[in-house]
Structures are given as structure tokens and as C-alpha cells.
Amino acid sequence: ATGGPGFAASVSSPAMTQGAVTLLQNNLTAQENAFWVSLGPNWTQHRSALRSPVAPYTLVFQDGWKPPGSDAAGW
């Protein structure tokens, strides 16, 4: 429904925090981990380990809807 791993791998933001990466590494099943790794480094490496700057994240659904306040700093 979302375009699969190829589409997800093209996403550069949001980059994960170290805590989020560690949580996933320690709690995913082997099958879940294989899928997660297929999404690429922007999903499997924490923000400070990425080589390029990460753009601010703005959540926008496929139909164009944005949650109220989603353009605010810190998202």
C-alpha cells in the first residue's frame, strides 16, 4: 500500500534516534529485521551516523492530509 521497500528507502527523513534504532535492533523478529534492513540506512542508522544532513520532517499522508501543527519545528 505504501510502495514497498524501494519507496521507503527513498525517504531521507525522519532519521531515527539512537534509542529508536537500539529498540528495533533488540526487539524485531528475524523476519521483521530483514524487512527493516531492506529499507536502507536512513531507517537503520541513527541520525548522527548518517553522512548527509537530514531535512526537517513534515508528515503528509498520500491523500495530502497533514495533521494540525505538523509544520511546526520539532516534527
matplotlib code that plots the C-alpha trace (Angstrom):
import matplotlib.pyplot as plt

x = [0.0, 2.9, 5.2, 7.2, 10.9, 12.0, 9.8, 10.7, 14.4, 14.0, 12.8, 15.5, 13.6, 12.7, 16.1, 15.9, 17.3, 19.9, 17.3, 14.8, 17.5, 18.5, 14.9, 14.3, 17.6, 16.7, 13.1, 12.4, 11.9, 14.3, 11.7, 10.9, 14.6, 15.2, 12.4, 13.6, 17.2, 15.8, 14.5, 18.1, 20.4, 18.1, 15.9, 18.5, 21.2, 20.7, 20.7, 24.2, 25.6, 24.1, 26.5, 24.2, 22.2, 18.6, 15.8, 13.1, 10.3, 6.8, 4.2, 1.9, -0.5, -0.8, -4.2, -2.5, -3.8, -1.5, -2.1, -2.7, 0.5, 2.7, 4.7, 5.8, 9.5, 10.5, 8.4]
y = [0.0, 2.4, 1.5, -1.2, -1.2, 0.8, 3.7, 3.5, 3.5, 6.8, 8.5, 10.6, 12.0, 11.2, 9.7, 7.5, 8.4, 6.1, 4.9, 4.0, 2.1, 0.2, -0.6, -2.1, -4.0, -5.6, -6.4, -7.3, -10.9, -12.2, -11.6, -8.1, -7.3, -8.5, -6.2, -3.2, -3.6, -3.7, -0.1, 1.2, 3.2, 6.2, 3.8, 1.5, 4.0, 6.7, 10.4, 11.1, 8.2, 9.4, 11.0, 13.8, 16.3, 15.3, 17.7, 18.6, 16.1, 17.1, 14.4, 14.3, 11.4, 10.1, 11.9, 15.2, 15.4, 16.8, 16.6, 20.0, 21.6, 19.2, 22.1, 23.2, 22.9, 19.7, 17.3]
z = [0.0, 0.6, -2.4, -0.6, 0.4, -2.7, -1.8, 1.9, 1.0, -0.8, 2.4, 4.0, 6.9, 9.7, 10.7, 13.7, 17.1, 18.6, 21.1, 18.4, 16.4, 19.5, 20.4, 17.0, 16.9, 20.2, 19.6, 16.0, 14.9, 12.2, 9.5, 10.7, 10.9, 7.4, 6.2, 8.3, 6.9, 3.4, 3.9, 3.8, 6.0, 6.6, 8.6, 10.2, 11.2, 13.8, 12.8, 13.9, 11.8, 8.5, 6.1, 4.8, 6.6, 7.4, 6.2, 8.7, 8.7, 7.5, 7.8, 4.8, 4.0, 0.5, 0.1, 1.0, 4.6, 7.2, 11.0, 12.6, 13.7, 11.6, 10.1, 13.5, 14.4, 16.1, 14.0]

ax = plt.figure().add_subplot(projection="3d")
ax.plot(x, y, z, "-o")
ax.set_aspect("equal")
plt.show()
